[in-house]
């Protein structure tokens, strides 16, 4: 009867976990692509094309990020099924997260037999606001996907432990390999399997490995030599550790090839080491009090010695405590070491790209260790206190309801880049990355005054920020302030002298001041640095085809540049085809000009670019009359 009751209780728990997690994260359906989603997905030709042979080869090549081909393939499948629809991409992340919560509950229940404690851990995992970043950020698909294979690896491993079958062992290895192909952070899983061997599986008891004691091969096909049980369990994990080593090596190669490793000159090793214990303690603080969560926490300029030493002492005291009660309360050691160990790959000693001091997404897996400590610790604390246990159940329900509501609010900050980075600016200090990205988002909506203010704040914090100088210059140019814009472009070039984008913007500014010869010089410099840069290709072609000064016109080169730009955009860009048609007309090739202009007009009308379409129609009338188009001497913008 008790088994039947537990069966129905477990079924209800599964349903409750799925339903509450969906309710908490449901607003992701209305979130846009944010932050890295643009270069990762919406502007990535391989991802947008869906599952193709070229895309699969590209995914395994690891050319723009560390090696995680399985995650790329999942994004390709989303585009194959849903196109570039952010709602469906977000829902895929949510479904993975729900599956992870259900698997976590199932695994803990099977390993421990503790139904409600397992449910509490899974509910905390499912509803905690710290999980929002991993779910609501489409580019962080790698978190939820790698965790799915983490859970499946443990599930297969449990089957292997119970039945000692080689097939289950190999399936665990395969699941682990797939997890590594989704995100290298799961390299710590072999270490976690050893923790689970101790508790709750109890495999360090001689009876658990009795069939290994005679030195013969067991049913699994894995040799069981004589020796201490702990060493046998470690030997059993050697293939897993080998896969981890391979994943680390591939990730290192990718970072080295892409030159994304953060040098110790930029972030000194002393600062990284000092920040490690502080980050461990701060993460625990955010787990217990998830307030002021942000997409990016800037790396501190310095870590006070007292903070570093104090945090280290706290960690050491906690470690000593769990060791002292190891035999009587093994869940404390397992939960604590799970937390400490799984954070090691992202604790900041090795940094790549725009690495933050901390990140909410880094706690997606490690937080489970703390949740285990809470669930088993509170249950033990109130053992024998019948009425208090009822109060504890009510308190747990209230806590989960609060977490659900807080998570729902946190998800809404991920609605778009303005809400995301605006919130980050509000809850953090000196966050130049958040300010910079907020400025970019405001600029995209033509809110130039607000964008300029963001860039100026960035430059106060980091005067050598070349991109902020460049973008501020671009905003000032849009506001009709070319002289101020030129000043910022020159400052950007002093910091990054080989930045093609800055030369392009500087050329536009010169063109706005009717300094066409200087503008042409800067367009050519941009193309010398980046020959496939469509912007200067198109703009320079326009000037060479339409400038009123005959000495500056060069129709044949204009055709060459415009054809190159058109080829780079697969002849699907109306603005570039308009330039090509105008260049043909400038060279007297009116049949080609008319044909190209007609295609440009169709594309402009199809994309509802009314102003461009009207201009193309006017030029088309000239071409049909055998006349070329002469512009005003400024760049086409």
Secondary structure as UniProt FT lines:
FT   HELIX           2..25
FT   HELIX           26..30
FT   TURN            35..36
FT   HELIX           38..42
FT   HELIX           45..48
FT   HELIX           53..61
FT   HELIX           69..82
FT   HELIX           86..112
FT   HELIX           115..127
FT   HELIX           129..131
FT   HELIX           132..136
FT   HELIX           138..140
FT   HELIX           141..163
FT   HELIX           166..182
FT   HELIX           184..188
FT   HELIX           189..198
FT   TURN            199..200
FT   TURN            203..204
FT   HELIX           206..212
FT   TURN            213..214
FT   TURN            219..220
FT   HELIX           229..236
FT   HELIX           238..258
FT   TURN            264..266
FT   HELIX           269..288
FT   HELIX           305..324
FT   TURN            325..328
FT   HELIX           330..343
FT   HELIX           344..346
FT   HELIX           360..362
FT   HELIX           363..381
FT   TURN            382..384
FT   HELIX           386..412
FT   TURN            413..414
FT   HELIX           417..427
FT   HELIX           432..444
FT   TURN            445..446
FT   HELIX           448..461
FT   TURN            463..464
FT   HELIX           466..478
FT   TURN            479..480
FT   HELIX           482..495
FT   TURN            497..498
FT   HELIX           500..512
FT   TURN            513..514
FT   HELIX           516..529
FT   TURN            531..532
FT   HELIX           534..546
FT   TURN            550..552
FT   HELIX           555..568
FT   TURN            569..571
FT   HELIX           574..586
FT   TURN            587..588
FT   HELIX           590..606
FT   TURN            607..608
FT   HELIX           610..624
FT   TURN            625..626
//
